[in-house]
Every structure is written in structure tokens, then in C-alpha cells.
Amino acid sequence: MQIAPIPTLSDEINDIRLRTADIVANRIIPNEGTIYAGGDKSKKLRKEINEEVKKQGLWAPHLPEEYGGMGNGFLVHAYMNEILAWSPLGNRLFGVIAPNSGNQKILVKYGTDEQKKKWLIPLINQEMESGFSMTEPDSAGSDPRSLTTTAVKEGDEWVINGHKIMTSNGQRADFLVVMCKTEDDEGGEANQKMTQIIVPTDIPGVNRIRSVPIWGHTGGDHMEIKYENVRVPLENALGARGSGHQAAQDRLGAGRVYHCMNTIGQMWRAFDIMVKYSTEREVHGGKLESKQFIQGFIADSYMDIQASRLMTIHCAEVMDKEGDARVDISAIKVFVPLAGGRVVDRAIQMHGWRGVSGDTPLAGMFQGFRTLRLADGPDEVHRILIAKEILKKYHDGLSWDFGV
Ligand SMILES: Cc1cc2nc3c(=O)[nH]c(=O)nc-3n(C[C@H](O)[C@H](O)[C@H](O)COP(=O)(O)OP(=O)(O)OC[C@H]3O[C@@H](n4cnc5c(N)ncnc54)[C@H](O)[C@@H]3O)c2cc1C
């Protein structure tokens, strides 16, 4: 990993990037095999790395200082992510463990003091696990307004009924943030009819049906859950009644930038592995690097990574200045995982059998990038949003300004 200070960034961000890179390159990547193997040695290593990260003040970049996080804001976290993602263990060992991290952010923003004490603090202290339960098997996940899970007020309780799918971390979770329809009146703004409600998993009616296998594995713990007459106190609503859609947008907007910076970090590692291998592997009387097909792979991958990186940084900067980043967020959400798929596909091809084996991290990256084209809104929905926003400008007699 070659990381030098970036001249246009502040000393603070450069210092954080360099110290993050030092831990990822020297403590995490060389020990990936041992950490994945589990057991006492793995536990000891994880603990040592966690302590080093905390000592250096790099723990939990997504959280404010008062909750034990770095408190350096959105841009610092985005720039750290492209380095953390070099290892699939990076984020986790720096205290950013999805989907808990997303729920922590939502609880920080929308939680009452009581909710913070009961759910947020144990989540931060890793005494609890959580999940986010929105997608349903029988309604379009890409159109959350179509969801059918209801929460009906009865006395001082919500009564929840519905069927959810792909609730990640659902089996391990001590509580779930469940997206429910709370308003049943006709008319009115569809986006204001949903509320997120905190549901502990150990109460009657939370029926976990199965873990949905993804790419043949159930390790992701993506659960199908039926909520059958689940009763929780009214104070379990997260934020004001009807604010669920807005809260989900808050969660997903920044999350998409982090996912893209993660994808860029992985593409960067795939590129590094690919270029090194091309200088070592002998085929048909010459090194791979001497073949023009392979030179094309390297050049095209460079362009894919650099385009993805600049688009994502531009988007992060617009968001950091609280500008309107809707088009940029959707653009990176479509472009970056597609570009990631192209880069890792070339790296796999160049590695022959090694590319699809467990001897390189490439196969895992390939599956991750493909999956990302569905999660957090499928490509088509983002493309529609981009076109809609651009066309709106032209209908208003304006044109699109790429400079802002
Ligand atoms: C690994 C993984 C983890 C996930 N984790 C969670 C989680 O923790 N919690 C959670 O709630 N959900 C989770 N999801 C679900 C994810 O958010 C949904 O899959 C996603 O929102 C899409 O919804 P859907 O699958 O119901 O697709 P649908 O809405 O049924 O859409 C199907 C397809 O139709 C196409 N399409 C949709 N709209 C249009 C349109 N207007 N024009 C043209 N084509 C269109 C798209 O290609 C889309 O992929 C996860 C998904 C994956 C893959």
C-alpha cells in the first residue's frame, strides 16, 4: 500500500490517513489469515489492534466524541474508508460494524435520552447487536412507500404486524429498527406515513423464519422475519411519528458515500494485486505485463478507479458543505460498484484459477460489488432519479451546472 499525503487535503486528514494506512498495511493485512481462522490467537490479535486503534484516536470515525468516536465529521471518515477497505476486516477493527454503525448514527440523531441509554450505549459498547428491518418479500424494496408492515396504536403500545426479508444481522440482533406504516388515512404525503420503531428480538411475535443464503452462504445473517402482533411501548418510536422515510434517507445518503469509498479501497487493492502479479507471472514466453491485453486491463482499471474516486470525493465535498448532492449520490451509487466489478473481473481473469479461489480476496470482492448494485437502491432507481433531477432543471428554463 503506497499512501502519501495529498497536497489539497488538510494536515489533519493527511495525518489520519497515514496513521490508518500504517495499521491496515502492517497490523491487519499481514494477519488476515490468522484473524479469519478464529480461536485464541485471533481474539488476542483483534484485541491488540482494537487497543492500538483507540490509543491513536482512530476508533469509531462515524460517531461524535461524546459517544467515544473520533468526532471528525463526514469528510475525514470518507477519506479513511478508502484505506480501511483494503482489508475486509478494516472497518470492523476500527469500530465501524454494519449494520450496528448505521443504527448508532440514527440513534444519535433521532433517539431520546432514554433510548440512547437503553439501546445506543450498549450498542456502542458492543454489549448488544442490532439490525435494520425494512425490505419485505411481497412489496418492492426499491419503493419503500409500498411497504405493508403496520404499527397500530393501541393504548400505550404499538401493535406491529408484517413480513420482512433480508434483515442483515437479524439472528444475532438484540433489537431491530423496524420500518412500519403508522398512518392509514387516504391521501397525504406517502413519505410521511412511515415510522421507525425499535423492537427487541426476545419478545413474543418476533418470529425469525430463516437466514437467506447469499451467494450460497448464510454467514451474512440476512433474516426473513414475521412480526405477528408484536407489542412495544409507544416510546419505542424512533423520531417523530411519520419521520421514518426521512430517517432512512439520512441513513442511506451518507452510507452510500461510505460504501463507495469502501468499494474504491477494495478496487485499489485489487489493482495493486493485479499489477504486481503481471510483473511476476510468466505465460507464453513472457511476463503478463508484456502482453498488450494485460496492459489494456491495467490502463482501463486505472481509469475506472480514478474516475470513481474523483466522482465520490466530489460528492462527499458537496455533502460536507450541505449542498444538494442527490444527483451525485445516485451517480456514484450506480457508477462505482459497476466500475469495481470491471476492475476485479480483470484482476480475476489475469490470475487464472487463483482469481476465483480463496487464495486471493478477489472472488469475495466480485460478489460484494455485484450485490451492492441491488442493496441501498438498485441501479435503475438511481438512474431514474438522476434523469428526473436533470430534466427538472431544463423544464425550469435552466441547464445543468457540473461545477457545483
Ligand atoms: C446483501 C444484502 C443485504 C441487505 N440488507 C438489508 C437490510 O439489512 N435491511 C433491509 O431492510 N434490506 C436489506 N436488503 C434489501 C435491499 O435493500 C433491497 O434488495 C433493495 O432495496 C431492492 O429491493 P427489492 O430486492 O425488493 O427489489 P424490487 O424493488 O422488487 O426491484 C427488483 C428489480 O426491479 C428493477 N426495478 C425497480 N424499480 C424499477 C423501475 N422504476 N424501473 C426499472 N426497473 C426497476 C431493479 O432492477 C430491481 O433490482 C439487503 C439486500 C442485499 C442484497
Ligand as a Chemical Component Dictionary entry (heavy atoms), coordinates in Angstrom:
data_LIG
# 
_chem_comp.id                   LIG 
_chem_comp.type                 NON-POLYMER 
_chem_comp.pdbx_formal_charge   0 
_chem_comp.three_letter_code    LIG 
# 
loop_
_chem_comp_atom.comp_id 
_chem_comp_atom.atom_id 
_chem_comp_atom.alt_atom_id 
_chem_comp_atom.type_symbol 
_chem_comp_atom.charge 
_chem_comp_atom.model_Cartn_x 
_chem_comp_atom.model_Cartn_y 
_chem_comp_atom.model_Cartn_z 
_chem_comp_atom.pdbx_ordinal 
LIG C1  C1  C 0 -26.727 -8.386 0.819   1  
LIG C2  C2  C 0 -27.972 -7.576 1.060   2  
LIG C3  C3  C 0 -28.199 -7.063 2.317   3  
LIG C4  C4  C 0 -29.383 -6.356 2.577   4  
LIG N1  N1  N 0 -29.609 -5.914 3.845   5  
LIG C5  C5  C 0 -30.787 -5.320 4.133   6  
LIG C6  C6  C 0 -31.087 -4.933 5.479   7  
LIG O1  O1  O 0 -30.274 -5.077 6.390   8  
LIG N2  N2  N 0 -32.318 -4.409 5.730   9  
LIG C7  C7  C 0 -33.249 -4.223 4.741   10 
LIG O2  O2  O 0 -34.322 -3.738 5.047   11 
LIG N3  N3  N 0 -32.976 -4.569 3.449   12 
LIG C8  C8  C 0 -31.791 -5.128 3.117   13 
LIG N4  N4  N 0 -31.527 -5.504 1.823   14 
LIG C9  C9  C 0 -32.546 -5.354 0.796   15 
LIG C10 C10 C 0 -32.276 -4.269 -0.227  16 
LIG O3  O3  O 0 -32.342 -3.007 0.371   17 
LIG C11 C11 C 0 -33.293 -4.470 -1.365  18 
LIG O4  O4  O 0 -32.949 -5.673 -2.021  19 
LIG C12 C12 C 0 -33.338 -3.322 -2.337  20 
LIG O5  O5  O 0 -33.887 -2.181 -1.735  21 
LIG C13 C13 C 0 -34.195 -3.666 -3.577  22 
LIG O6  O6  O 0 -35.474 -4.103 -3.212  23 
LIG P1  P1  P 0 -36.055 -5.495 -3.800  24 
LIG O7  O7  O 0 -34.983 -6.517 -3.678  25 
LIG O8  O8  O 0 -37.359 -5.742 -3.138  26 
LIG O9  O9  O 0 -36.230 -5.254 -5.335  27 
LIG P2  P2  P 0 -37.553 -4.698 -6.128  28 
LIG O10 O10 O 0 -37.988 -3.397 -5.568  29 
LIG O11 O11 O 0 -38.547 -5.794 -6.225  30 
LIG O12 O12 O 0 -36.925 -4.457 -7.550  31 
LIG C14 C14 C 0 -36.459 -5.565 -8.371  32 
LIG C15 C15 C 0 -35.682 -5.038 -9.533  33 
LIG O13 O13 O 0 -36.551 -4.295 -10.362 34 
LIG C16 C16 C 0 -35.830 -3.281 -11.026 35 
LIG N5  N5  N 0 -36.550 -2.013 -10.821 36 
LIG C17 C17 C 0 -37.065 -1.494 -9.680  37 
LIG N6  N6  N 0 -37.679 -0.327 -9.910  38 
LIG C18 C18 C 0 -37.569 -0.082 -11.238 39 
LIG C19 C19 C 0 -38.008 0.969  -12.099 40 
LIG N7  N7  N 0 -38.699 2.001  -11.631 41 
LIG N8  N8  N 0 -37.699 0.894  -13.427 42 
LIG C20 C20 C 0 -36.988 -0.165 -13.906 43 
LIG N9  N9  N 0 -36.565 -1.185 -13.142 44 
LIG C21 C21 C 0 -36.840 -1.139 -11.819 45 
LIG C22 C22 C 0 -34.428 -3.250 -10.422 46 
LIG O14 O14 O 0 -33.524 -3.889 -11.304 47 
LIG C23 C23 C 0 -34.564 -4.054 -9.154  48 
LIG O15 O15 O 0 -33.354 -4.725 -8.793  49 
LIG C24 C24 C 0 -30.330 -6.166 1.531   50 
LIG C25 C25 C 0 -30.072 -6.652 0.258   51 
LIG C26 C26 C 0 -28.916 -7.357 -0.004  52 
LIG C27 C27 C 0 -28.675 -7.899 -1.384  53 
# 
loop_
_chem_comp_bond.comp_id 
_chem_comp_bond.atom_id_1 
_chem_comp_bond.atom_id_2 
_chem_comp_bond.value_order 
_chem_comp_bond.pdbx_ordinal 
LIG C1  C2  SING 1  
LIG C2  C3  SING 2  
LIG C2  C26 DOUB 3  
LIG C3  C4  DOUB 4  
LIG C4  N1  SING 5  
LIG C4  C24 SING 6  
LIG N1  C5  DOUB 7  
LIG C5  C6  SING 8  
LIG C5  C8  SING 9  
LIG C6  O1  DOUB 10 
LIG C6  N2  SING 11 
LIG N2  C7  SING 12 
LIG C7  O2  DOUB 13 
LIG C7  N3  SING 14 
LIG N3  C8  DOUB 15 
LIG C8  N4  SING 16 
LIG N4  C9  SING 17 
LIG N4  C24 SING 18 
LIG C9  C10 SING 19 
LIG C10 O3  SING 20 
LIG C10 C11 SING 21 
LIG C11 O4  SING 22 
LIG C11 C12 SING 23 
LIG C12 O5  SING 24 
LIG C12 C13 SING 25 
LIG C13 O6  SING 26 
LIG O6  P1  SING 27 
LIG P1  O7  DOUB 28 
LIG P1  O8  SING 29 
LIG P1  O9  SING 30 
LIG O9  P2  SING 31 
LIG P2  O10 DOUB 32 
LIG P2  O11 SING 33 
LIG P2  O12 SING 34 
LIG O12 C14 SING 35 
LIG C14 C15 SING 36 
LIG C15 O13 SING 37 
LIG C15 C23 SING 38 
LIG O13 C16 SING 39 
LIG C16 N5  SING 40 
LIG C16 C22 SING 41 
LIG N5  C17 SING 42 
LIG N5  C21 SING 43 
LIG C17 N6  DOUB 44 
LIG N6  C18 SING 45 
LIG C18 C19 SING 46 
LIG C18 C21 DOUB 47 
LIG C19 N7  SING 48 
LIG C19 N8  DOUB 49 
LIG N8  C20 SING 50 
LIG C20 N9  DOUB 51 
LIG N9  C21 SING 52 
LIG C22 O14 SING 53 
LIG C22 C23 SING 54 
LIG C23 O15 SING 55 
LIG C24 C25 DOUB 56 
LIG C25 C26 SING 57 
LIG C26 C27 SING 58 
# 
